């Protein structure tokens, strides 16, 4: 037996290799970019978001309300209605980034290559967020471009008090940037829940309950104060307040504080995911 393993008083334990964060990120990037499902899902985010937004704005008509002088439509928010649907695909992308490895059994190889489970989850979060960012940007850009054309056709013109949708407008720029950040946060929520629950079907159920069930239950509460408080802590209701550019006083929570609530959900869920990953076997 090698004398290197028989040093005086030294325990005979295996040496766990230290893997740099950059190497862990590169490994996760390689895994995700080589999966065709990654690119199909990100394309689906763009198509769903822009498509639903175009259908919503295409159904608008300013004729009646302009004649009665009762128009108060938030055309930017309506153009970004598709975010409500696109978030489900973005969440699925985050979920599969971790549960797919549990399904195929390759998570064991991942944890053997990168023993630090915090580093594994952090690397996955970096790559998932980095891919969600351009997909969200493309989704928002196409939605606003289509909305700009469709609301003009619907009669929401400058003469009617509705200047063209433009990123040069402060509230519109805030809504656009916030929508992109919201997409990133949703992908991280999906990733965190995936790390905690490990099963794709179970995680998707939990994600959809959180993103869609929570706001639905909040809207059904009889007490207005309870309803408003529930909306303030819902990641969807609070997070999507960032899309509003008009009637901000009517929101249960302000745009940036609402996005902050969604960010807290993402951090909290990732923390739970890391905790489960740390104490449970692969």
C-alpha positions as CSV (number, residue, x, y, z in Angstrom):
1,X,0.0,0.0,0.0
2,X,1.3,3.4,-0.9
3,X,3.0,5.3,2.0
4,X,1.1,8.4,1.0
5,X,-2.0,6.8,2.4
6,X,-0.4,5.7,5.6
7,X,0.7,9.0,7.1
8,X,0.7,9.0,10.9
9,X,-2.7,9.3,12.4
10,X,-4.3,10.3,9.1
11,X,-7.7,8.9,8.4
12,X,-8.1,6.9,5.2
13,X,-10.8,8.9,3.5
14,X,-11.3,9.7,-0.1
15,X,-10.2,13.1,-1.3
16,X,-13.2,15.0,-2.7
17,X,-12.1,17.1,-5.7
18,X,-12.8,20.9,-5.7
19,X,-14.5,22.0,-8.9
20,X,-14.4,25.7,-9.8
21,X,-17.7,27.5,-10.3
22,X,-16.7,28.3,-13.9
23,X,-16.2,24.7,-14.6
24,X,-19.6,23.8,-13.1
25,X,-21.3,26.5,-15.1
26,X,-19.6,25.3,-18.3
27,X,-20.8,21.7,-17.6
28,X,-24.4,22.8,-17.0
29,X,-24.3,25.0,-20.2
30,X,-23.0,22.1,-22.2
31,X,-25.8,19.8,-20.9
32,X,-28.6,22.3,-21.6
33,X,-27.4,23.7,-25.0
34,X,-27.0,20.1,-26.4
35,X,-30.7,19.3,-25.6
36,X,-33.1,20.1,-28.4
37,X,-35.9,20.5,-25.9
38,X,-34.1,23.5,-24.4
39,X,-34.4,25.5,-27.7
40,X,-37.9,24.3,-28.4
41,X,-39.1,25.4,-25.0
42,X,-37.4,28.8,-25.3
43,X,-39.0,29.3,-28.7
44,X,-42.3,28.3,-27.3
45,X,-42.0,31.0,-24.7
46,X,-41.6,33.6,-27.4
47,X,-44.5,32.2,-29.5
48,X,-46.9,31.9,-26.6
49,X,-46.1,35.3,-25.2
50,X,-46.2,37.2,-28.5
51,X,-49.2,35.2,-29.8
52,X,-51.5,35.7,-26.8
53,X,-50.5,39.4,-26.7
54,X,-51.3,39.9,-30.3
55,X,-54.7,38.1,-29.9
56,X,-55.5,40.3,-27.0
57,X,-54.6,43.6,-28.6
58,X,-56.0,42.5,-31.9
59,X,-59.4,42.2,-30.3
60,X,-59.4,45.8,-29.0
61,X,-61.6,48.5,-30.5
62,X,-61.5,52.1,-29.3
63,X,-64.5,53.3,-31.2
64,X,-67.2,53.0,-28.5
65,X,-65.2,54.2,-25.5
66,X,-63.6,57.0,-27.4
67,X,-67.0,58.3,-28.5
68,X,-68.2,58.1,-24.8
69,X,-64.8,59.5,-23.6
70,X,-64.4,56.6,-21.2
71,X,-61.3,55.0,-22.6
72,X,-58.6,54.2,-20.0
73,X,-57.0,51.1,-21.5
74,X,-53.4,50.2,-20.6
75,X,-52.3,49.3,-24.1
76,X,-48.8,48.4,-22.9
77,X,-50.1,46.0,-20.3
78,X,-52.5,44.5,-22.8
79,X,-49.7,44.0,-25.3
80,X,-47.9,42.0,-22.7
81,X,-50.8,39.9,-21.7
82,X,-49.0,36.9,-23.1
83,X,-46.6,36.9,-20.2
84,X,-49.4,35.3,-18.2
85,X,-49.2,32.3,-20.6
86,X,-45.5,32.3,-21.5
87,X,-44.6,32.0,-17.8
88,X,-45.9,28.5,-17.7
89,X,-43.5,27.4,-20.5
90,X,-40.6,29.3,-18.8
91,X,-41.4,27.5,-15.5
92,X,-41.3,24.2,-17.4
93,X,-37.9,25.0,-18.7
94,X,-36.6,25.7,-15.2
95,X,-38.2,22.5,-13.9
96,X,-36.8,20.2,-16.6
97,X,-33.3,21.7,-16.1
98,X,-33.1,19.6,-12.9
99,X,-35.9,17.0,-12.9
100,X,-34.8,15.6,-16.3
101,X,-31.5,14.5,-14.7
102,X,-33.4,12.7,-11.9
103,X,-35.6,11.0,-14.5
104,X,-32.6,9.7,-16.5
105,X,-30.4,9.0,-13.4
106,X,-27.6,11.3,-14.6
107,X,-27.9,13.4,-11.5
108,X,-25.6,10.9,-9.8
109,X,-22.8,11.6,-12.4
110,X,-23.4,15.3,-11.9
111,X,-23.0,15.2,-8.2
112,X,-20.0,12.9,-8.5
113,X,-18.3,15.4,-10.8
114,X,-19.2,18.4,-8.7
115,X,-19.5,17.3,-5.0
116,X,-20.6,20.6,-3.7
117,X,-24.4,20.6,-4.1
118,X,-24.7,24.3,-3.5
119,X,-22.3,24.8,-6.5
120,X,-24.4,22.4,-8.6
121,X,-27.6,24.3,-8.0
122,X,-25.9,27.7,-8.3
123,X,-24.4,26.7,-11.7
124,X,-27.8,25.5,-12.9
125,X,-29.4,28.8,-11.7
126,X,-26.8,30.8,-13.6
127,X,-27.3,28.9,-16.9
128,X,-31.1,28.7,-16.6
129,X,-31.3,32.5,-15.9
130,X,-28.8,33.3,-18.7
131,X,-30.9,31.4,-21.2
132,X,-34.2,32.8,-19.9
133,X,-33.0,36.4,-20.2
134,X,-32.7,36.5,-24.1
135,X,-35.8,34.4,-24.5
136,X,-37.7,36.8,-22.3
137,X,-36.3,39.8,-24.1
138,X,-37.3,38.4,-27.5
139,X,-40.8,37.6,-26.2
140,X,-41.3,41.1,-24.8
141,X,-39.8,42.9,-27.8
142,X,-42.1,41.0,-30.3
143,X,-45.1,41.5,-28.1
144,X,-44.6,45.3,-27.9
145,X,-43.8,45.6,-31.6
146,X,-47.0,43.7,-32.5
147,X,-49.0,45.7,-29.9
148,X,-47.7,49.0,-31.3
149,X,-49.2,48.1,-34.7
150,X,-52.4,46.6,-33.5
151,X,-53.5,49.3,-31.0
152,X,-53.1,51.9,-33.7
153,X,-55.4,49.8,-36.0
154,X,-57.8,49.6,-33.1
155,X,-58.0,53.4,-32.9
156,X,-55.7,54.1,-30.0
157,X,-53.9,56.9,-31.7
158,X,-52.0,60.0,-30.5
159,X,-55.0,62.2,-31.3
160,X,-57.1,60.0,-28.9
161,X,-54.5,60.4,-26.1
162,X,-52.6,57.3,-26.8
163,X,-49.0,57.9,-28.1
164,X,-47.4,54.9,-29.9
165,X,-46.0,52.2,-27.7
166,X,-42.3,53.0,-27.4
167,X,-39.4,52.1,-25.2
168,X,-38.5,55.8,-25.1
169,X,-41.5,56.2,-22.7
170,X,-40.4,55.6,-19.1
171,X,-43.3,53.5,-17.9
172,X,-43.2,51.3,-21.1
173,X,-39.4,50.8,-20.6
174,X,-40.0,49.8,-17.0
175,X,-42.8,47.4,-17.9
176,X,-40.6,45.8,-20.6
177,X,-37.5,45.4,-18.4
178,X,-39.7,44.2,-15.6
179,X,-41.4,41.6,-17.8
180,X,-38.0,40.2,-18.8
181,X,-36.8,40.0,-15.2
182,X,-40.1,38.3,-14.2
183,X,-39.5,35.6,-16.8
184,X,-36.0,35.0,-15.3
185,X,-37.5,34.8,-11.8
186,X,-40.2,32.3,-12.9
187,X,-37.5,30.0,-14.5
188,X,-35.6,30.1,-11.2
189,X,-38.8,29.3,-9.2
190,X,-39.3,26.3,-11.5
191,X,-35.6,25.2,-11.0
192,X,-35.9,25.5,-7.2
193,X,-39.1,23.5,-7.0
194,X,-37.6,20.9,-9.3
195,X,-34.6,20.5,-7.0
196,X,-36.9,20.2,-4.0
197,X,-39.5,17.8,-5.5
198,X,-37.3,16.0,-8.1
199,X,-40.3,14.6,-10.0
200,X,-41.4,16.4,-13.2
201,X,-45.1,15.8,-12.9
202,X,-45.3,16.7,-9.2
203,X,-43.1,19.8,-9.7
204,X,-45.3,21.0,-12.5
205,X,-48.4,20.6,-10.4
206,X,-46.8,22.6,-7.7
207,X,-45.6,25.3,-10.1
208,X,-49.0,25.7,-11.7
209,X,-50.7,25.9,-8.3
210,X,-48.3,28.6,-7.3
211,X,-48.5,30.6,-10.5
212,X,-52.2,30.2,-11.3
213,X,-53.9,28.6,-8.3
214,X,-52.7,31.1,-5.8
215,X,-54.0,34.2,-7.7
216,X,-57.3,32.4,-8.4
217,X,-57.9,31.7,-4.7
218,X,-56.9,35.2,-3.8
219,X,-59.4,36.7,-6.3
220,X,-62.2,34.5,-4.7
221,X,-61.7,35.8,-1.2
222,X,-64.8,37.6,0.1
223,X,-63.0,40.1,2.3
224,X,-61.4,42.9,0.2
225,X,-58.6,43.3,2.7
226,X,-57.7,39.6,2.6
227,X,-57.9,39.6,-1.2
228,X,-55.5,42.6,-1.4
229,X,-53.1,41.1,1.1
230,X,-53.1,37.7,-0.7
231,X,-52.4,39.5,-4.0
232,X,-49.5,41.3,-2.5
233,X,-47.8,38.1,-1.5
234,X,-48.7,36.1,-4.7
235,X,-45.6,35.8,-6.9
236,X,-47.9,36.2,-10.0
237,X,-50.2,38.9,-8.9
238,X,-47.5,40.9,-7.3
239,X,-44.8,40.2,-10.0
240,X,-47.1,41.0,-12.9
241,X,-47.9,44.5,-11.4
242,X,-44.7,45.5,-13.2
243,X,-46.6,45.4,-16.5
244,X,-48.9,48.3,-15.5
245,X,-48.3,51.7,-17.0
246,X,-51.6,53.3,-16.1
247,X,-53.8,53.5,-12.9
248,X,-51.0,52.4,-10.7
249,X,-52.9,53.6,-7.6
250,X,-55.4,50.8,-8.2
251,X,-52.7,48.1,-7.9
252,X,-52.5,46.0,-4.7
253,X,-48.8,46.6,-4.7
254,X,-46.5,48.9,-6.7
255,X,-44.6,47.7,-9.8
256,X,-41.1,47.4,-8.4
257,X,-42.1,46.2,-4.9
258,X,-44.3,43.6,-6.7
259,X,-41.4,42.3,-8.7
260,X,-39.4,42.3,-5.5
261,X,-42.0,39.9,-4.0
262,X,-41.5,37.6,-7.0
263,X,-37.7,37.8,-6.4
264,X,-38.2,36.8,-2.8
265,X,-40.2,33.8,-3.9
266,X,-37.4,32.8,-6.3
267,X,-34.7,33.1,-3.6
268,X,-36.9,31.3,-1.0
269,X,-37.7,28.4,-3.3
270,X,-34.1,28.0,-4.4
271,X,-33.1,28.0,-0.8
272,X,-35.6,25.1,-0.1
273,X,-34.3,23.3,-3.2
274,X,-30.7,23.6,-2.0
275,X,-31.7,22.4,1.5
276,X,-33.4,19.3,0.1
277,X,-30.5,18.6,-2.3
278,X,-28.1,18.9,0.6
279,X,-29.7,16.5,3.0
280,X,-31.1,13.9,0.6
281,X,-29.2,11.3,-1.4
282,X,-29.2,11.6,-5.2
